[in-house]
């Protein structure tokens, strides 16, 4: 498990996944993602790190500095393929 202090869990252009109605939805972090995060900062996000699936979530927030601490940890290891819905 690791913690990081930053404003958002990802940087622009990073791929991430969320669980929506039981389906993993793949997205690319952008300004719309930031707006959605600001509305609901308590979501759990998934990402790939060194071919491993990890999750990241908000741990705490300092409202005076706008710094947020995120906690991330590995969810599972191995080779996984994600299936996403087609629009």
Residue, then its C-alpha position, 0 to 999 in steps of 0.5 A: x500500500x502506498x500514499x501520495x499527495x496530489x490534487x487528483x488521482x491521475x494525470x491528464x491522459x492516464x487510462x483508468x477504470x471505474x466499476x459502473x453497474x457491474x462493468x469495468x468502464x475504461x476512461x482517459x483522465x481529462x478535465x471532465x474526469x476532474x469535474x466528475x471527481x470534484x462532484x464525487x471524490x469518494x469513488x474507487x478507481x482502478x489502473x494498471x501498474x507494471x502489469x498488475x491491477x491496482x486501485x486508488x481512492x481518496x484517503x484525506x483532504x486538506x481544505x486549506x491547501x487543496x492537497x489530497x492524500x490518495x491511498x493505492x494498493x494492488x488488487x490482483x496480479x496476473x494477466x488480465x484483459x479488460x472488456x469495455x462496452x462499445x458506444 
